Amino acid sequence: MRILLTGAAGLVGKNILEHPELGRVPGTWLTPTRAELNLFNYPDVNRYIETHKPDLIIHAAGTVGGIQANMRQPVRFLLENLDMGLHVVEAARQNRIKKFINLGSSCMYPKHASNPLREEMILSGELETTNEGYALAKITIAKLCEYIHRENPEYRYITLIPCNLYGRWDKFDPNRSHMLPAAIRKIHEAKNKGIRQVEIWGDGQARREFMYAGDLADCLIRAIVCFDQLPLIMNVGMGRDYSVCEYYRTIADVIGYDGSFVHDLTKPAGMSQKVVLITKQKSWGWTPSTSLEEGIRKTYAFYLEREEYS
């Protein structure tokens, strides 16, 4: 089997490639760098797929970031994710690649949808404004995969919708990162500098679901092995959430920070709750194994290992 993995240098890609059970998948992994494959150029993408003829494509590449980055650059988040997705999916179709795994995002769900979020809720309401561009791109690519399968059932173009992710190879820069790695960095720096208060955006009551990226990698390894049993669209998550305050307190306990937290109520907090329903995931036979505390310990250890962050 030849597997093309886009985004091999990103959070998801690196966690897949360092997964201890990668050997369960016999065959060759194609992991081109940006210099080797420009996903923004359709002729390049088509030529690469035509030349290498992968049996399966996992599209994990994306332009990602937290609330600040999404609000600051909505054009970039919409266009870059749309371009990459359209190019990879269409080149796969043109070259008769029958197996495709597209990674969506829980941002695809409406802002006022009742939780837990069911796959059928996509396009049922208004999107969260703080990441609308990113969500629109992800929805479009997911629908394209659905349409391709509808026109020709031989093409099983699957969309997996992970909840928020964190873990090894994450981004910790507050200007680019999601809430959990940004909080790890803030609390670490507060402890080291003797700062007795750490700021939280909003009142801290918004609820979020975060899954360790190594668990998503585990899910994807199983998805390759058990591809034919996958639903066409499936949430991947923990099935439970925590408040932002609970995440900050757990991180503080792991790091050993005994200061207090203050709330900036002028800052956006995003959706009030976002937790995915994992009924299909359970029926398929997979559950994540990393607890929040264990995942934060592993992520914090990685943060300390990285010279540029320490």
N, C-alpha and C positions, 0 to 999 in steps of 0.2 A: 504494500500500500504506500502511495505517495501522498503526504498530507502537506498542504500549503497553509501556513499559519501567518496571517497578516498581523502586524503589531507585535512581533516577537520580542522587541526590545522594551515593551511596555509592562505595566503591572501584571496584567493577565498573562501575556505571553511568557514573561520570565518565570512566573510561577508554574506554568505548564511545563516548561523546559527543565525546571529543576525538581519536578515532582518525582518522588522516589519510585513510583510505579510506572514511569514513562516506558519502561521496557515491556510493559504489557501490550504495547501497541507495536506489532512488528512492521518494519518498513522504514521509509525515509521521510524525514521532516525537512520541508523546504521553509527556511526562515530568512528570507531576504531582508537586508537592511534598506534604509531609505535610499541610499546611494545605488543599490542594486535594483530597486523597484520603486518607481515614483507612482504612488497610488492616485495622485492628482492628474495623471496623464493617462487617458484611456488607451491610446495605442500601446504604451509601455505595458500596461496591465494585460491587455489582450495578447500581446506578443509573449509575455512571460508565461501566461497560462497555456497558450498554444504550444510553446516550446517544451515546458516541463510536464504538461498533462497530468496534473494531480488527480487522484481518485476522490479526494475529499478536501474541501476548503473550510477553514475556520477563520471567520472574519472578526478579529479581535482588535484591529487598529481603530483608533479614534482620537479626536481632539477632546480632551476632558479637563475638568476643573471644578472648583467649588462655586459657591454663590457669587463671590466677588468677580471671578474670571468670567462667568456666564453673563453677568449683568454688564460688565465692561466691554465685552466683545461678542454680542449676539450674532453679528453678521459672520464672524469667523466660525463660531460654533455651529451655525446652520450650514454654511456653504462647505466647509471642510469635511464635516461628517457626511453630508449629502453626496459630495463628489466622490469620496472614497468608497462609500457603500454602493452607489450606482455603478461605478466603474468595475468593482470586483464582482458584483452580482451579474451584471450584463455580460462581462467577459466570460464568466463561468457558464452562463446560459449559451452564449454563442459557440463555446467550445465543447458543449454537450457534457459538462460536468454534472453528474446526477446527484451528488451528495454535497450539501452545503450547510454549515452551521453559522448563523448570524447571531451576534451578541447584541441584544437590545439593552434597555435600561428601564428601571422602575420610574424614571422621569416621564415615561410615555403615558402614564396614567393621569386622568383628570385630577385637578387640584381638590375638587369637592367630592370625589368618589368615596363611598363608604369603605372602610377597611374591615377585613383584609381585602387586598386588591386582586380581583379575578381577571384572568386573561381576556375575558369577554368585555371588559369595561373600556378597553382602548377605543378611542374616538367617541366616547359617550358623553364628553363634557369639556369644559374650558381647561386649558393647561395652566400649570403654575408659571407665572410670568417671569420669575427669576431664572428659569432655564428653558424657556419656551423654544428658542431656536434649536437647541440641542435635541429637545424632545421631538420637534417636528421632523428633523432629519432621521432620527431613529424610527419614528412611526412610518415614514415613507419607505424606508428600506425594508422594514418588517412586512408592510403591505405588498411591496414588490415581490418579496419571497413567496408570500401567500398566493399572489396572482399567477406566478410562474408555475407553482404546483397545481393550481386550479386548471390552468390551460393544458398542462401535461403532467399527470400524476407520477410519471416516471422520475420527475425532478423533485426530490424530497429536499426542499429548501426550508430548513428548520430555523426558528427564532427562539433563542433562550433569553429570558428576561431576568438578569441577576438583580438582586437588591443592591444597596450601596456596598462597596468593597473597601477593604483596607488590608495592609499586610506588608510583607517584604517587597521591596522595590517600589514602595509608594512615594508620592511627592509630599514633602513636608514644608515647602514654602507656603506661608499663609496666603500669598497672593494667587496661588495656583491650586492649592490642595483642597480636598474635601474636609468636612468638619473634624473627623476623628484624628487623622494625622496632623492637622493643624493644631488641635488641642494637645496632642503629645508634645509637639515642639514648644508650645506656649508654656505648658506646665513644667517641662524640663528646664527651660530657660529661667522661669520664675524661681524654681528651686535653687538653681546654680547661682543666681544673682541676688538671692535673699529677698525677692519681691513677695510681699505678703498677700497680694490680691491678684487674681486672674480674671480677666473680663470674658463674659459669655454674651454672644449676640442674642437679643431677645430675652424672654423671661425664662428660658431653659425648659419649658414644658412641652415644646414640640417633640414628637416621638419619631424615632428613626430606627431602621433595621440595617445593621452592618454585618457583613459576613467576611470571614477571613479569606483572602484571595487564594490561599492554598486549597481551601475547600472547593472553590469554583474550579480550580485546576483539576481536582479530583473528579468532580462532576463531568468535566469535559473529557477526561481520559475514559470514563465509563461510557460517555456519549459516543465516542468513537467505536468502542467495542460493541455496544448495544444500540447502534444507530437506528436500526430498523424498528425498534420498539419505542423510539422517541415520539411524543406528540408533536404536531406541527408547530405549536407555540406553547411554551412552558415557563412559568416562573421558576427561579432558582433562589432559594433563600433559607433563612432560619425559621421563618414562621412565627417570630416574636420580635417585639421591639422594646426599646428603652427610651426614656426621655433624655434630652441633651444634658440635663443636670446629672443624670445617672451615669452617662458616659464620662463626663468630666470627673465625677467622684471616683469611678473605677480606675481611670487613668492616674489620678492623684494617688490612689492607694498603691498601684503598681510601681509608680515612680518614687513614692515616699515623700510626697509633698503634703504639708500640713497647713497650708495657708487657706484663705477663704476665696469665695467667688463673688463677683459683682456683675450686675446685668445692665447692658446698654439697650434700653428699650427703643432707641431710635433706629437700630439696625434691623434689616430684614431677617426673618427666621425661616422663610420658606413655608412649605405645607405643614399643617398642624400635625399630621400623622401620615406615615407611609410604611406599611408593612404588607408584604405580598402573601397571597394564599398559596400554599404549597401542596394542595391535594393531588394535582397531577404529578408533581415531583415524587411524592410518597408512593403513588400507585406505580410509577416507573421503577421504584425500588432504590432510591438514593436519599440520604440525609447527611447534612454537614456534621463534622465531628469535633470542631474546634470551639471551645467555649469562649465567651467574651474575654475573660481574664487571661486565658492562655494565649489568645490571639494578640491581645495588647502587649503581653510580655514578649512574645516573639517579634512583634513590630517595633517595640521600644529597643530591644536588643539589636535589631537591624539598624535602627536610627543611630545608635551609639557606635556601631561599626563603621558607619559612613563618615569618612574623614571630613567631607565638606559640611556635615551637619553637627559634628561633635565640638 
